[in-house]
């Protein structure tokens, strides 16, 4: 090769370098040429996860050739129609905006089965269901012509264990599980009974320990051998092992709730009402005064305590250990459900979710039909609502449209007889399908 040819080769490489290098640099910086606008623009990214995995992704109606989890890079800034599909599942879709040099995260996509096939686990008529805190067991009451029977269903083994029976006429009620998931309290007419779910052949009647006429009883939050009981508006601590009974306060108590290492209660002094605390179940402290009401009820909520006034349809979000214990007051509340630091509440026509830390409030449904009940999906990104006897599931992600699916139609008396397993893959409910009453399991994810 002569000198002139070598010079042209060097100049060609130099020219190629001068042209290509800026293009490569701009490409690495996330720039892309917009042919419609005839200019270079910065691009953005979609990062997508879904449950279940390996779902197909469509962008503006076209498959991208990738399955979740995935990302779509180098997208020009604009709105895109995004769809996630999987055979046998209901599709998910949203119109979402890509911004320059921003990753838009879509991580809370849950797909639900297109066809639901109820599997009957036990035939019969069931009055109530209550899951253990870890959702590995369900206590349920069966009503027969001869008796009422308490069963414990193990979700891990699919086994039923008969643990208690009461002859008719009898009012049998599930009161609560202990925090250890090992024991539960039931009420047989006016008697309270402690059931050992690990040793279901053993149970203890509270009347065998004390002659107190107990009207309310709750578990100590840190010790499932201790009960807190109310008798004649006085509070007592009952040790079910040693059978020792200790008077906690001789004040007139309307209602109470063990909360961590303390006992929170409402006392009545004449026409005045006070929220009080027994720190470590011994040292008394008045937190604040309350409006008069005979309808106060407590509910636990992780680091919060909920006080509901049913007559005024008001709930108070409390942190009793802090100097200013009232964190929020929410009005027009018929009922509520709590999960993982978030509140779901409803009235006759509206269903709301609320995050007390961020103050984020979402209206999920406003309807002329009655909102009867609501509860959380365990993933904390979806909630269930029962409206006009229809069980729906709502996506909390409010960008663009919410994906809302109607799952089941329930009888009016089945509204609170439905729950999920710990992952939300299955629904369990007492229902009547195809003329057969029973306890059913339905795969939804």
Beta strands, then each sheet from edge to edge (+ up, - down):
strand 1: 31-34
strand 2: 39-51
strand 3: 56-59
strand 4: 62-67
strand 5: 70-76
strand 6: 79-85
strand 7: 92-97
strand 8: 103-110
strand 9: 119-123
strand 10: 125-131
strand 11: 137-143
strand 12: 147-154
strand 13: 159-167
strand 14: 172-177
strand 15: 183-188
strand 16: 191-196
strand 17: 203-205
strand 18: 214-219
strand 19: 226-231
strand 20: 234-239
strand 21: 245-249
strand 22: 253-259
strand 23: 262-269
strand 24: 272-279
strand 25: 283-290
strand 26: 296-301
strand 27: 304-309
strand 28: 314-318
strand 29: 326-331
strand 30: 335-339
strand 31: 342-346
strand 32: 350-355
strand 33: 360-366
strand 34: 371-376
strand 35: 382-387
strand 36: 390-395
strand 37: 404-409
strand 38: 418-420
strand 39: 426-433
strand 40: 436-443
sheet 1: 1+ 2- 5+
sheet 2: 1+ 2- 8-
sheet 3: 4+ 3- 6+ 7-
sheet 4: 9+ 40- 39+ 38-
sheet 5: 10+ 11- 12+ 13-
sheet 6: 14+ 15- 16+ 17-
sheet 7: 18+ 19- 20+ 21-
sheet 8: 22+ 23- 24+ 25-
sheet 9: 26+ 27- 28+ 29-
sheet 10: 30+ 31- 32+ 33-
sheet 11: 34+ 35- 36+ 37-
end
